[in-house]
Amino acid sequence: MFDLSGRTALVTGAGQNIGAGIARGLAGQGAHVVVNDYFLERADEVAAEISRAGGSASPAAFDVTDLDAVTEAVAGIGVVDILVNNAGLAGPTGLKAEQFRDMDPADWRSAVDVNLYGVMNCCHAVLDGMCERGWGRLITISSAAGTHGVNIGVAPYSAGKGGGLAFTRSLALEVARSGVTANTLALGLFERKNHQITEQFARAIPAGRTGWPEDVAAACVWLASEEAAWVTAQTIGINGGSLTS
Ligand SMILES: NC(=O)c1ccc[n+]([C@@H]2O[C@H](COP(=O)([O-])OP(=O)(O)OC[C@H]3O[C@@H](n4cnc5c(N)ncnc54)[C@H](O)[C@@H]3O)[C@@H](O)[C@H]2O)c1
C-alpha cells in the first residue's frame, strides 16, 4: 500500500524541519525526491542524508517566489509527479505578537509572496506535464493560521496561508478530470526551538503534544498515493485535535 516507486516528488523548502520530514517520508515509500530549498547547503544535506539511508534524492536550490527560476528548475528535473508546496515563511515577525498596524509593509509582502505566490509558481510549472500524463498530486502545506487566524501577530502570514489553501482547492476543480488531485494540509503547532512557546501551547492541544514532521509526512504519503485518487479539493487538519471545525 502507498507504494510511490517510479514517481518523482518535488518538495519545496525541504532543507529542514517539516519539509525534510516530508522528503524522507516520500523517499521511504520509493519515490525519487527532489529536495528544494532556498539554501543549497540545506537541500544538499537532506538529499545526502536520504541517499545514505538507501533512498533516492537530489538537491535543487531555487527561490519559489521567482517564477522564472521555478520554471527553469522544473524543466531541468523533467517529470514531476508529486509536488509538495511546503516552503513557507512566517516573516520576520514570526510568532511575535506584533499587530498588523505596527508591521512593515515589506513584511506583509514577503509573507504573501512565499506562502501564496510560491504555491502558484510551483503549481504552474508542473501542471502542464501532469495533465498531459494524466497523473499528478499537488499538496499544499498550509496552517491553522490560514483557516482560523489563530494567533495575534500573524495576519499577513494568515493571508498567505489562506490564499495558498483557497488557490489549491479551486485549482483542484480545474484539473480533477485530468487525473491530478490537489489537497491542502492545514497544520497546527509543531515543535519549535523556543520550548517556552511550545510547552505553553502544547498544553492546549487535545492530543497533548505538538506535531512532528512524521505526522505531516504520513499524510503526504497517503495523498500522493494511487489509493488517494478520489481525494481532491480537500483541506485536512493535522493538528492533534486543536481545531475541529
Ligand atoms: N512549524 C509550525 O508550527 C507550522 C505550523 C503551521 C504551518 N507550518 C507550515 O509548514 C511549512 C514548514 O514549516 P517549518 O516550521 O518546517 O519551516 P522552517 O522555516 O523550519 O523551514 C522552511 C524551509 O523553507 C525554506 N524556504 C523559505 N522560503 C523559501 C523560498 N522562497 N524558496 C525556497 N525555500 C524557501 C527555508 O530556507 C527553510 O529551510 C511552512 O509552510 C509553514 O508555514 C508550520
The ligand as an SDF file (V2000), in Angstrom:
LIG
                    3D

 44 48  0  0  0  0  0  0  0  0999 V2000
    6.2490   24.9750   12.3270 N   0  0  0  0  0  0  0  0  0  0  0  0
    4.9430   25.1250   12.5750 C   0  0  0  0  0  0  0  0  0  0  0  0
    4.4630   25.0970   13.7350 O   0  0  0  0  0  0  0  0  0  0  0  0
    3.9940   25.2720   11.4250 C   0  0  0  0  0  0  0  0  0  0  0  0
    2.6280   25.4170   11.6940 C   0  0  0  0  0  0  0  0  0  0  0  0
    1.7450   25.5450   10.6330 C   0  0  0  0  0  0  0  0  0  0  0  0
    2.2230   25.5380    9.3220 C   0  0  0  0  0  0  0  0  0  0  0  0
    3.5510   25.4230    9.0880 N   0  0  0  0  0  0  0  0  0  0  0  0
    3.9930   25.4350    7.6930 C   0  0  0  0  0  0  0  0  0  0  0  0
    4.7660   24.2740    7.4560 O   0  0  0  0  0  0  0  0  0  0  0  0
    5.7900   24.5580    6.4790 C   0  0  0  0  0  0  0  0  0  0  0  0
    7.1480   24.1640    7.0360 C   0  0  0  0  0  0  0  0  0  0  0  0
    7.3240   24.8270    8.2850 O   0  0  0  0  0  0  0  0  0  0  0  0
    8.6970   24.7000    9.1050 P   0  0  0  0  0  0  0  0  0  0  0  0
    8.3970   25.0570   10.5070 O   0  0  0  0  0  0  0  0  0  0  0  0
    9.3740   23.3970    8.7890 O   0  0  0  0  0  0  0  0  0  0  0  0
    9.5140   25.9130    8.4370 O   0  0  0  0  0  0  0  0  0  0  0  0
   11.0820   26.2340    8.5070 P   0  0  0  0  0  0  0  0  0  0  0  0
   11.1960   27.7280    8.4900 O   0  0  0  0  0  0  0  0  0  0  0  0
   11.7500   25.4800    9.5900 O   0  0  0  0  0  0  0  0  0  0  0  0
   11.6180   25.6530    7.1110 O   0  0  0  0  0  0  0  0  0  0  0  0
   11.1880   26.2040    5.8970 C   0  0  0  0  0  0  0  0  0  0  0  0
   12.2450   25.9950    4.8460 C   0  0  0  0  0  0  0  0  0  0  0  0
   11.7670   26.6510    3.6560 O   0  0  0  0  0  0  0  0  0  0  0  0
   12.8320   27.3410    3.0530 C   0  0  0  0  0  0  0  0  0  0  0  0
   12.3130   28.4740    2.2830 N   0  0  0  0  0  0  0  0  0  0  0  0
   11.7790   29.6170    2.7920 C   0  0  0  0  0  0  0  0  0  0  0  0
   11.4710   30.4450    1.7880 N   0  0  0  0  0  0  0  0  0  0  0  0
   11.7940   29.8000    0.6470 C   0  0  0  0  0  0  0  0  0  0  0  0
   11.7130   30.1530   -0.7220 C   0  0  0  0  0  0  0  0  0  0  0  0
   11.2490   31.3570   -1.0950 N   0  0  0  0  0  0  0  0  0  0  0  0
   12.1210   29.2590   -1.6530 N   0  0  0  0  0  0  0  0  0  0  0  0
   12.6020   28.0430   -1.2670 C   0  0  0  0  0  0  0  0  0  0  0  0
   12.7310   27.6740    0.0150 N   0  0  0  0  0  0  0  0  0  0  0  0
   12.3220   28.5480    0.9530 C   0  0  0  0  0  0  0  0  0  0  0  0
   13.7120   27.8080    4.1990 C   0  0  0  0  0  0  0  0  0  0  0  0
   15.0460   28.0570    3.7590 O   0  0  0  0  0  0  0  0  0  0  0  0
   13.6000   26.6390    5.1850 C   0  0  0  0  0  0  0  0  0  0  0  0
   14.6390   25.6980    5.0070 O   0  0  0  0  0  0  0  0  0  0  0  0
    5.6480   26.0360    6.1690 C   0  0  0  0  0  0  0  0  0  0  0  0
    4.8750   26.2060    5.0050 O   0  0  0  0  0  0  0  0  0  0  0  0
    4.9280   26.6010    7.3670 C   0  0  0  0  0  0  0  0  0  0  0  0
    4.2120   27.7740    7.0500 O   0  0  0  0  0  0  0  0  0  0  0  0
    4.4530   25.2980   10.1000 C   0  0  0  0  0  0  0  0  0  0  0  0
  1  2  1  0
  2  3  2  0
  2  4  1  0
  4  5  1  0
  4 44  2  0
  5  6  2  0
  6  7  1  0
  7  8  2  0
  8  9  1  0
  8 44  1  0
  9 10  1  0
  9 42  1  0
 10 11  1  0
 11 12  1  0
 11 40  1  0
 12 13  1  0
 13 14  1  0
 14 15  2  0
 14 16  1  0
 14 17  1  0
 17 18  1  0
 18 19  2  0
 18 20  1  0
 18 21  1  0
 21 22  1  0
 22 23  1  0
 23 24  1  0
 23 38  1  0
 24 25  1  0
 25 26  1  0
 25 36  1  0
 26 27  1  0
 26 35  1  0
 27 28  2  0
 28 29  1  0
 29 30  1  0
 29 35  2  0
 30 31  1  0
 30 32  2  0
 32 33  1  0
 33 34  2  0
 34 35  1  0
 36 37  1  0
 36 38  1  0
 38 39  1  0
 40 41  1  0
 40 42  1  0
 42 43  1  0
M  CHG  2   8   1  16  -1
M  END
$$$$
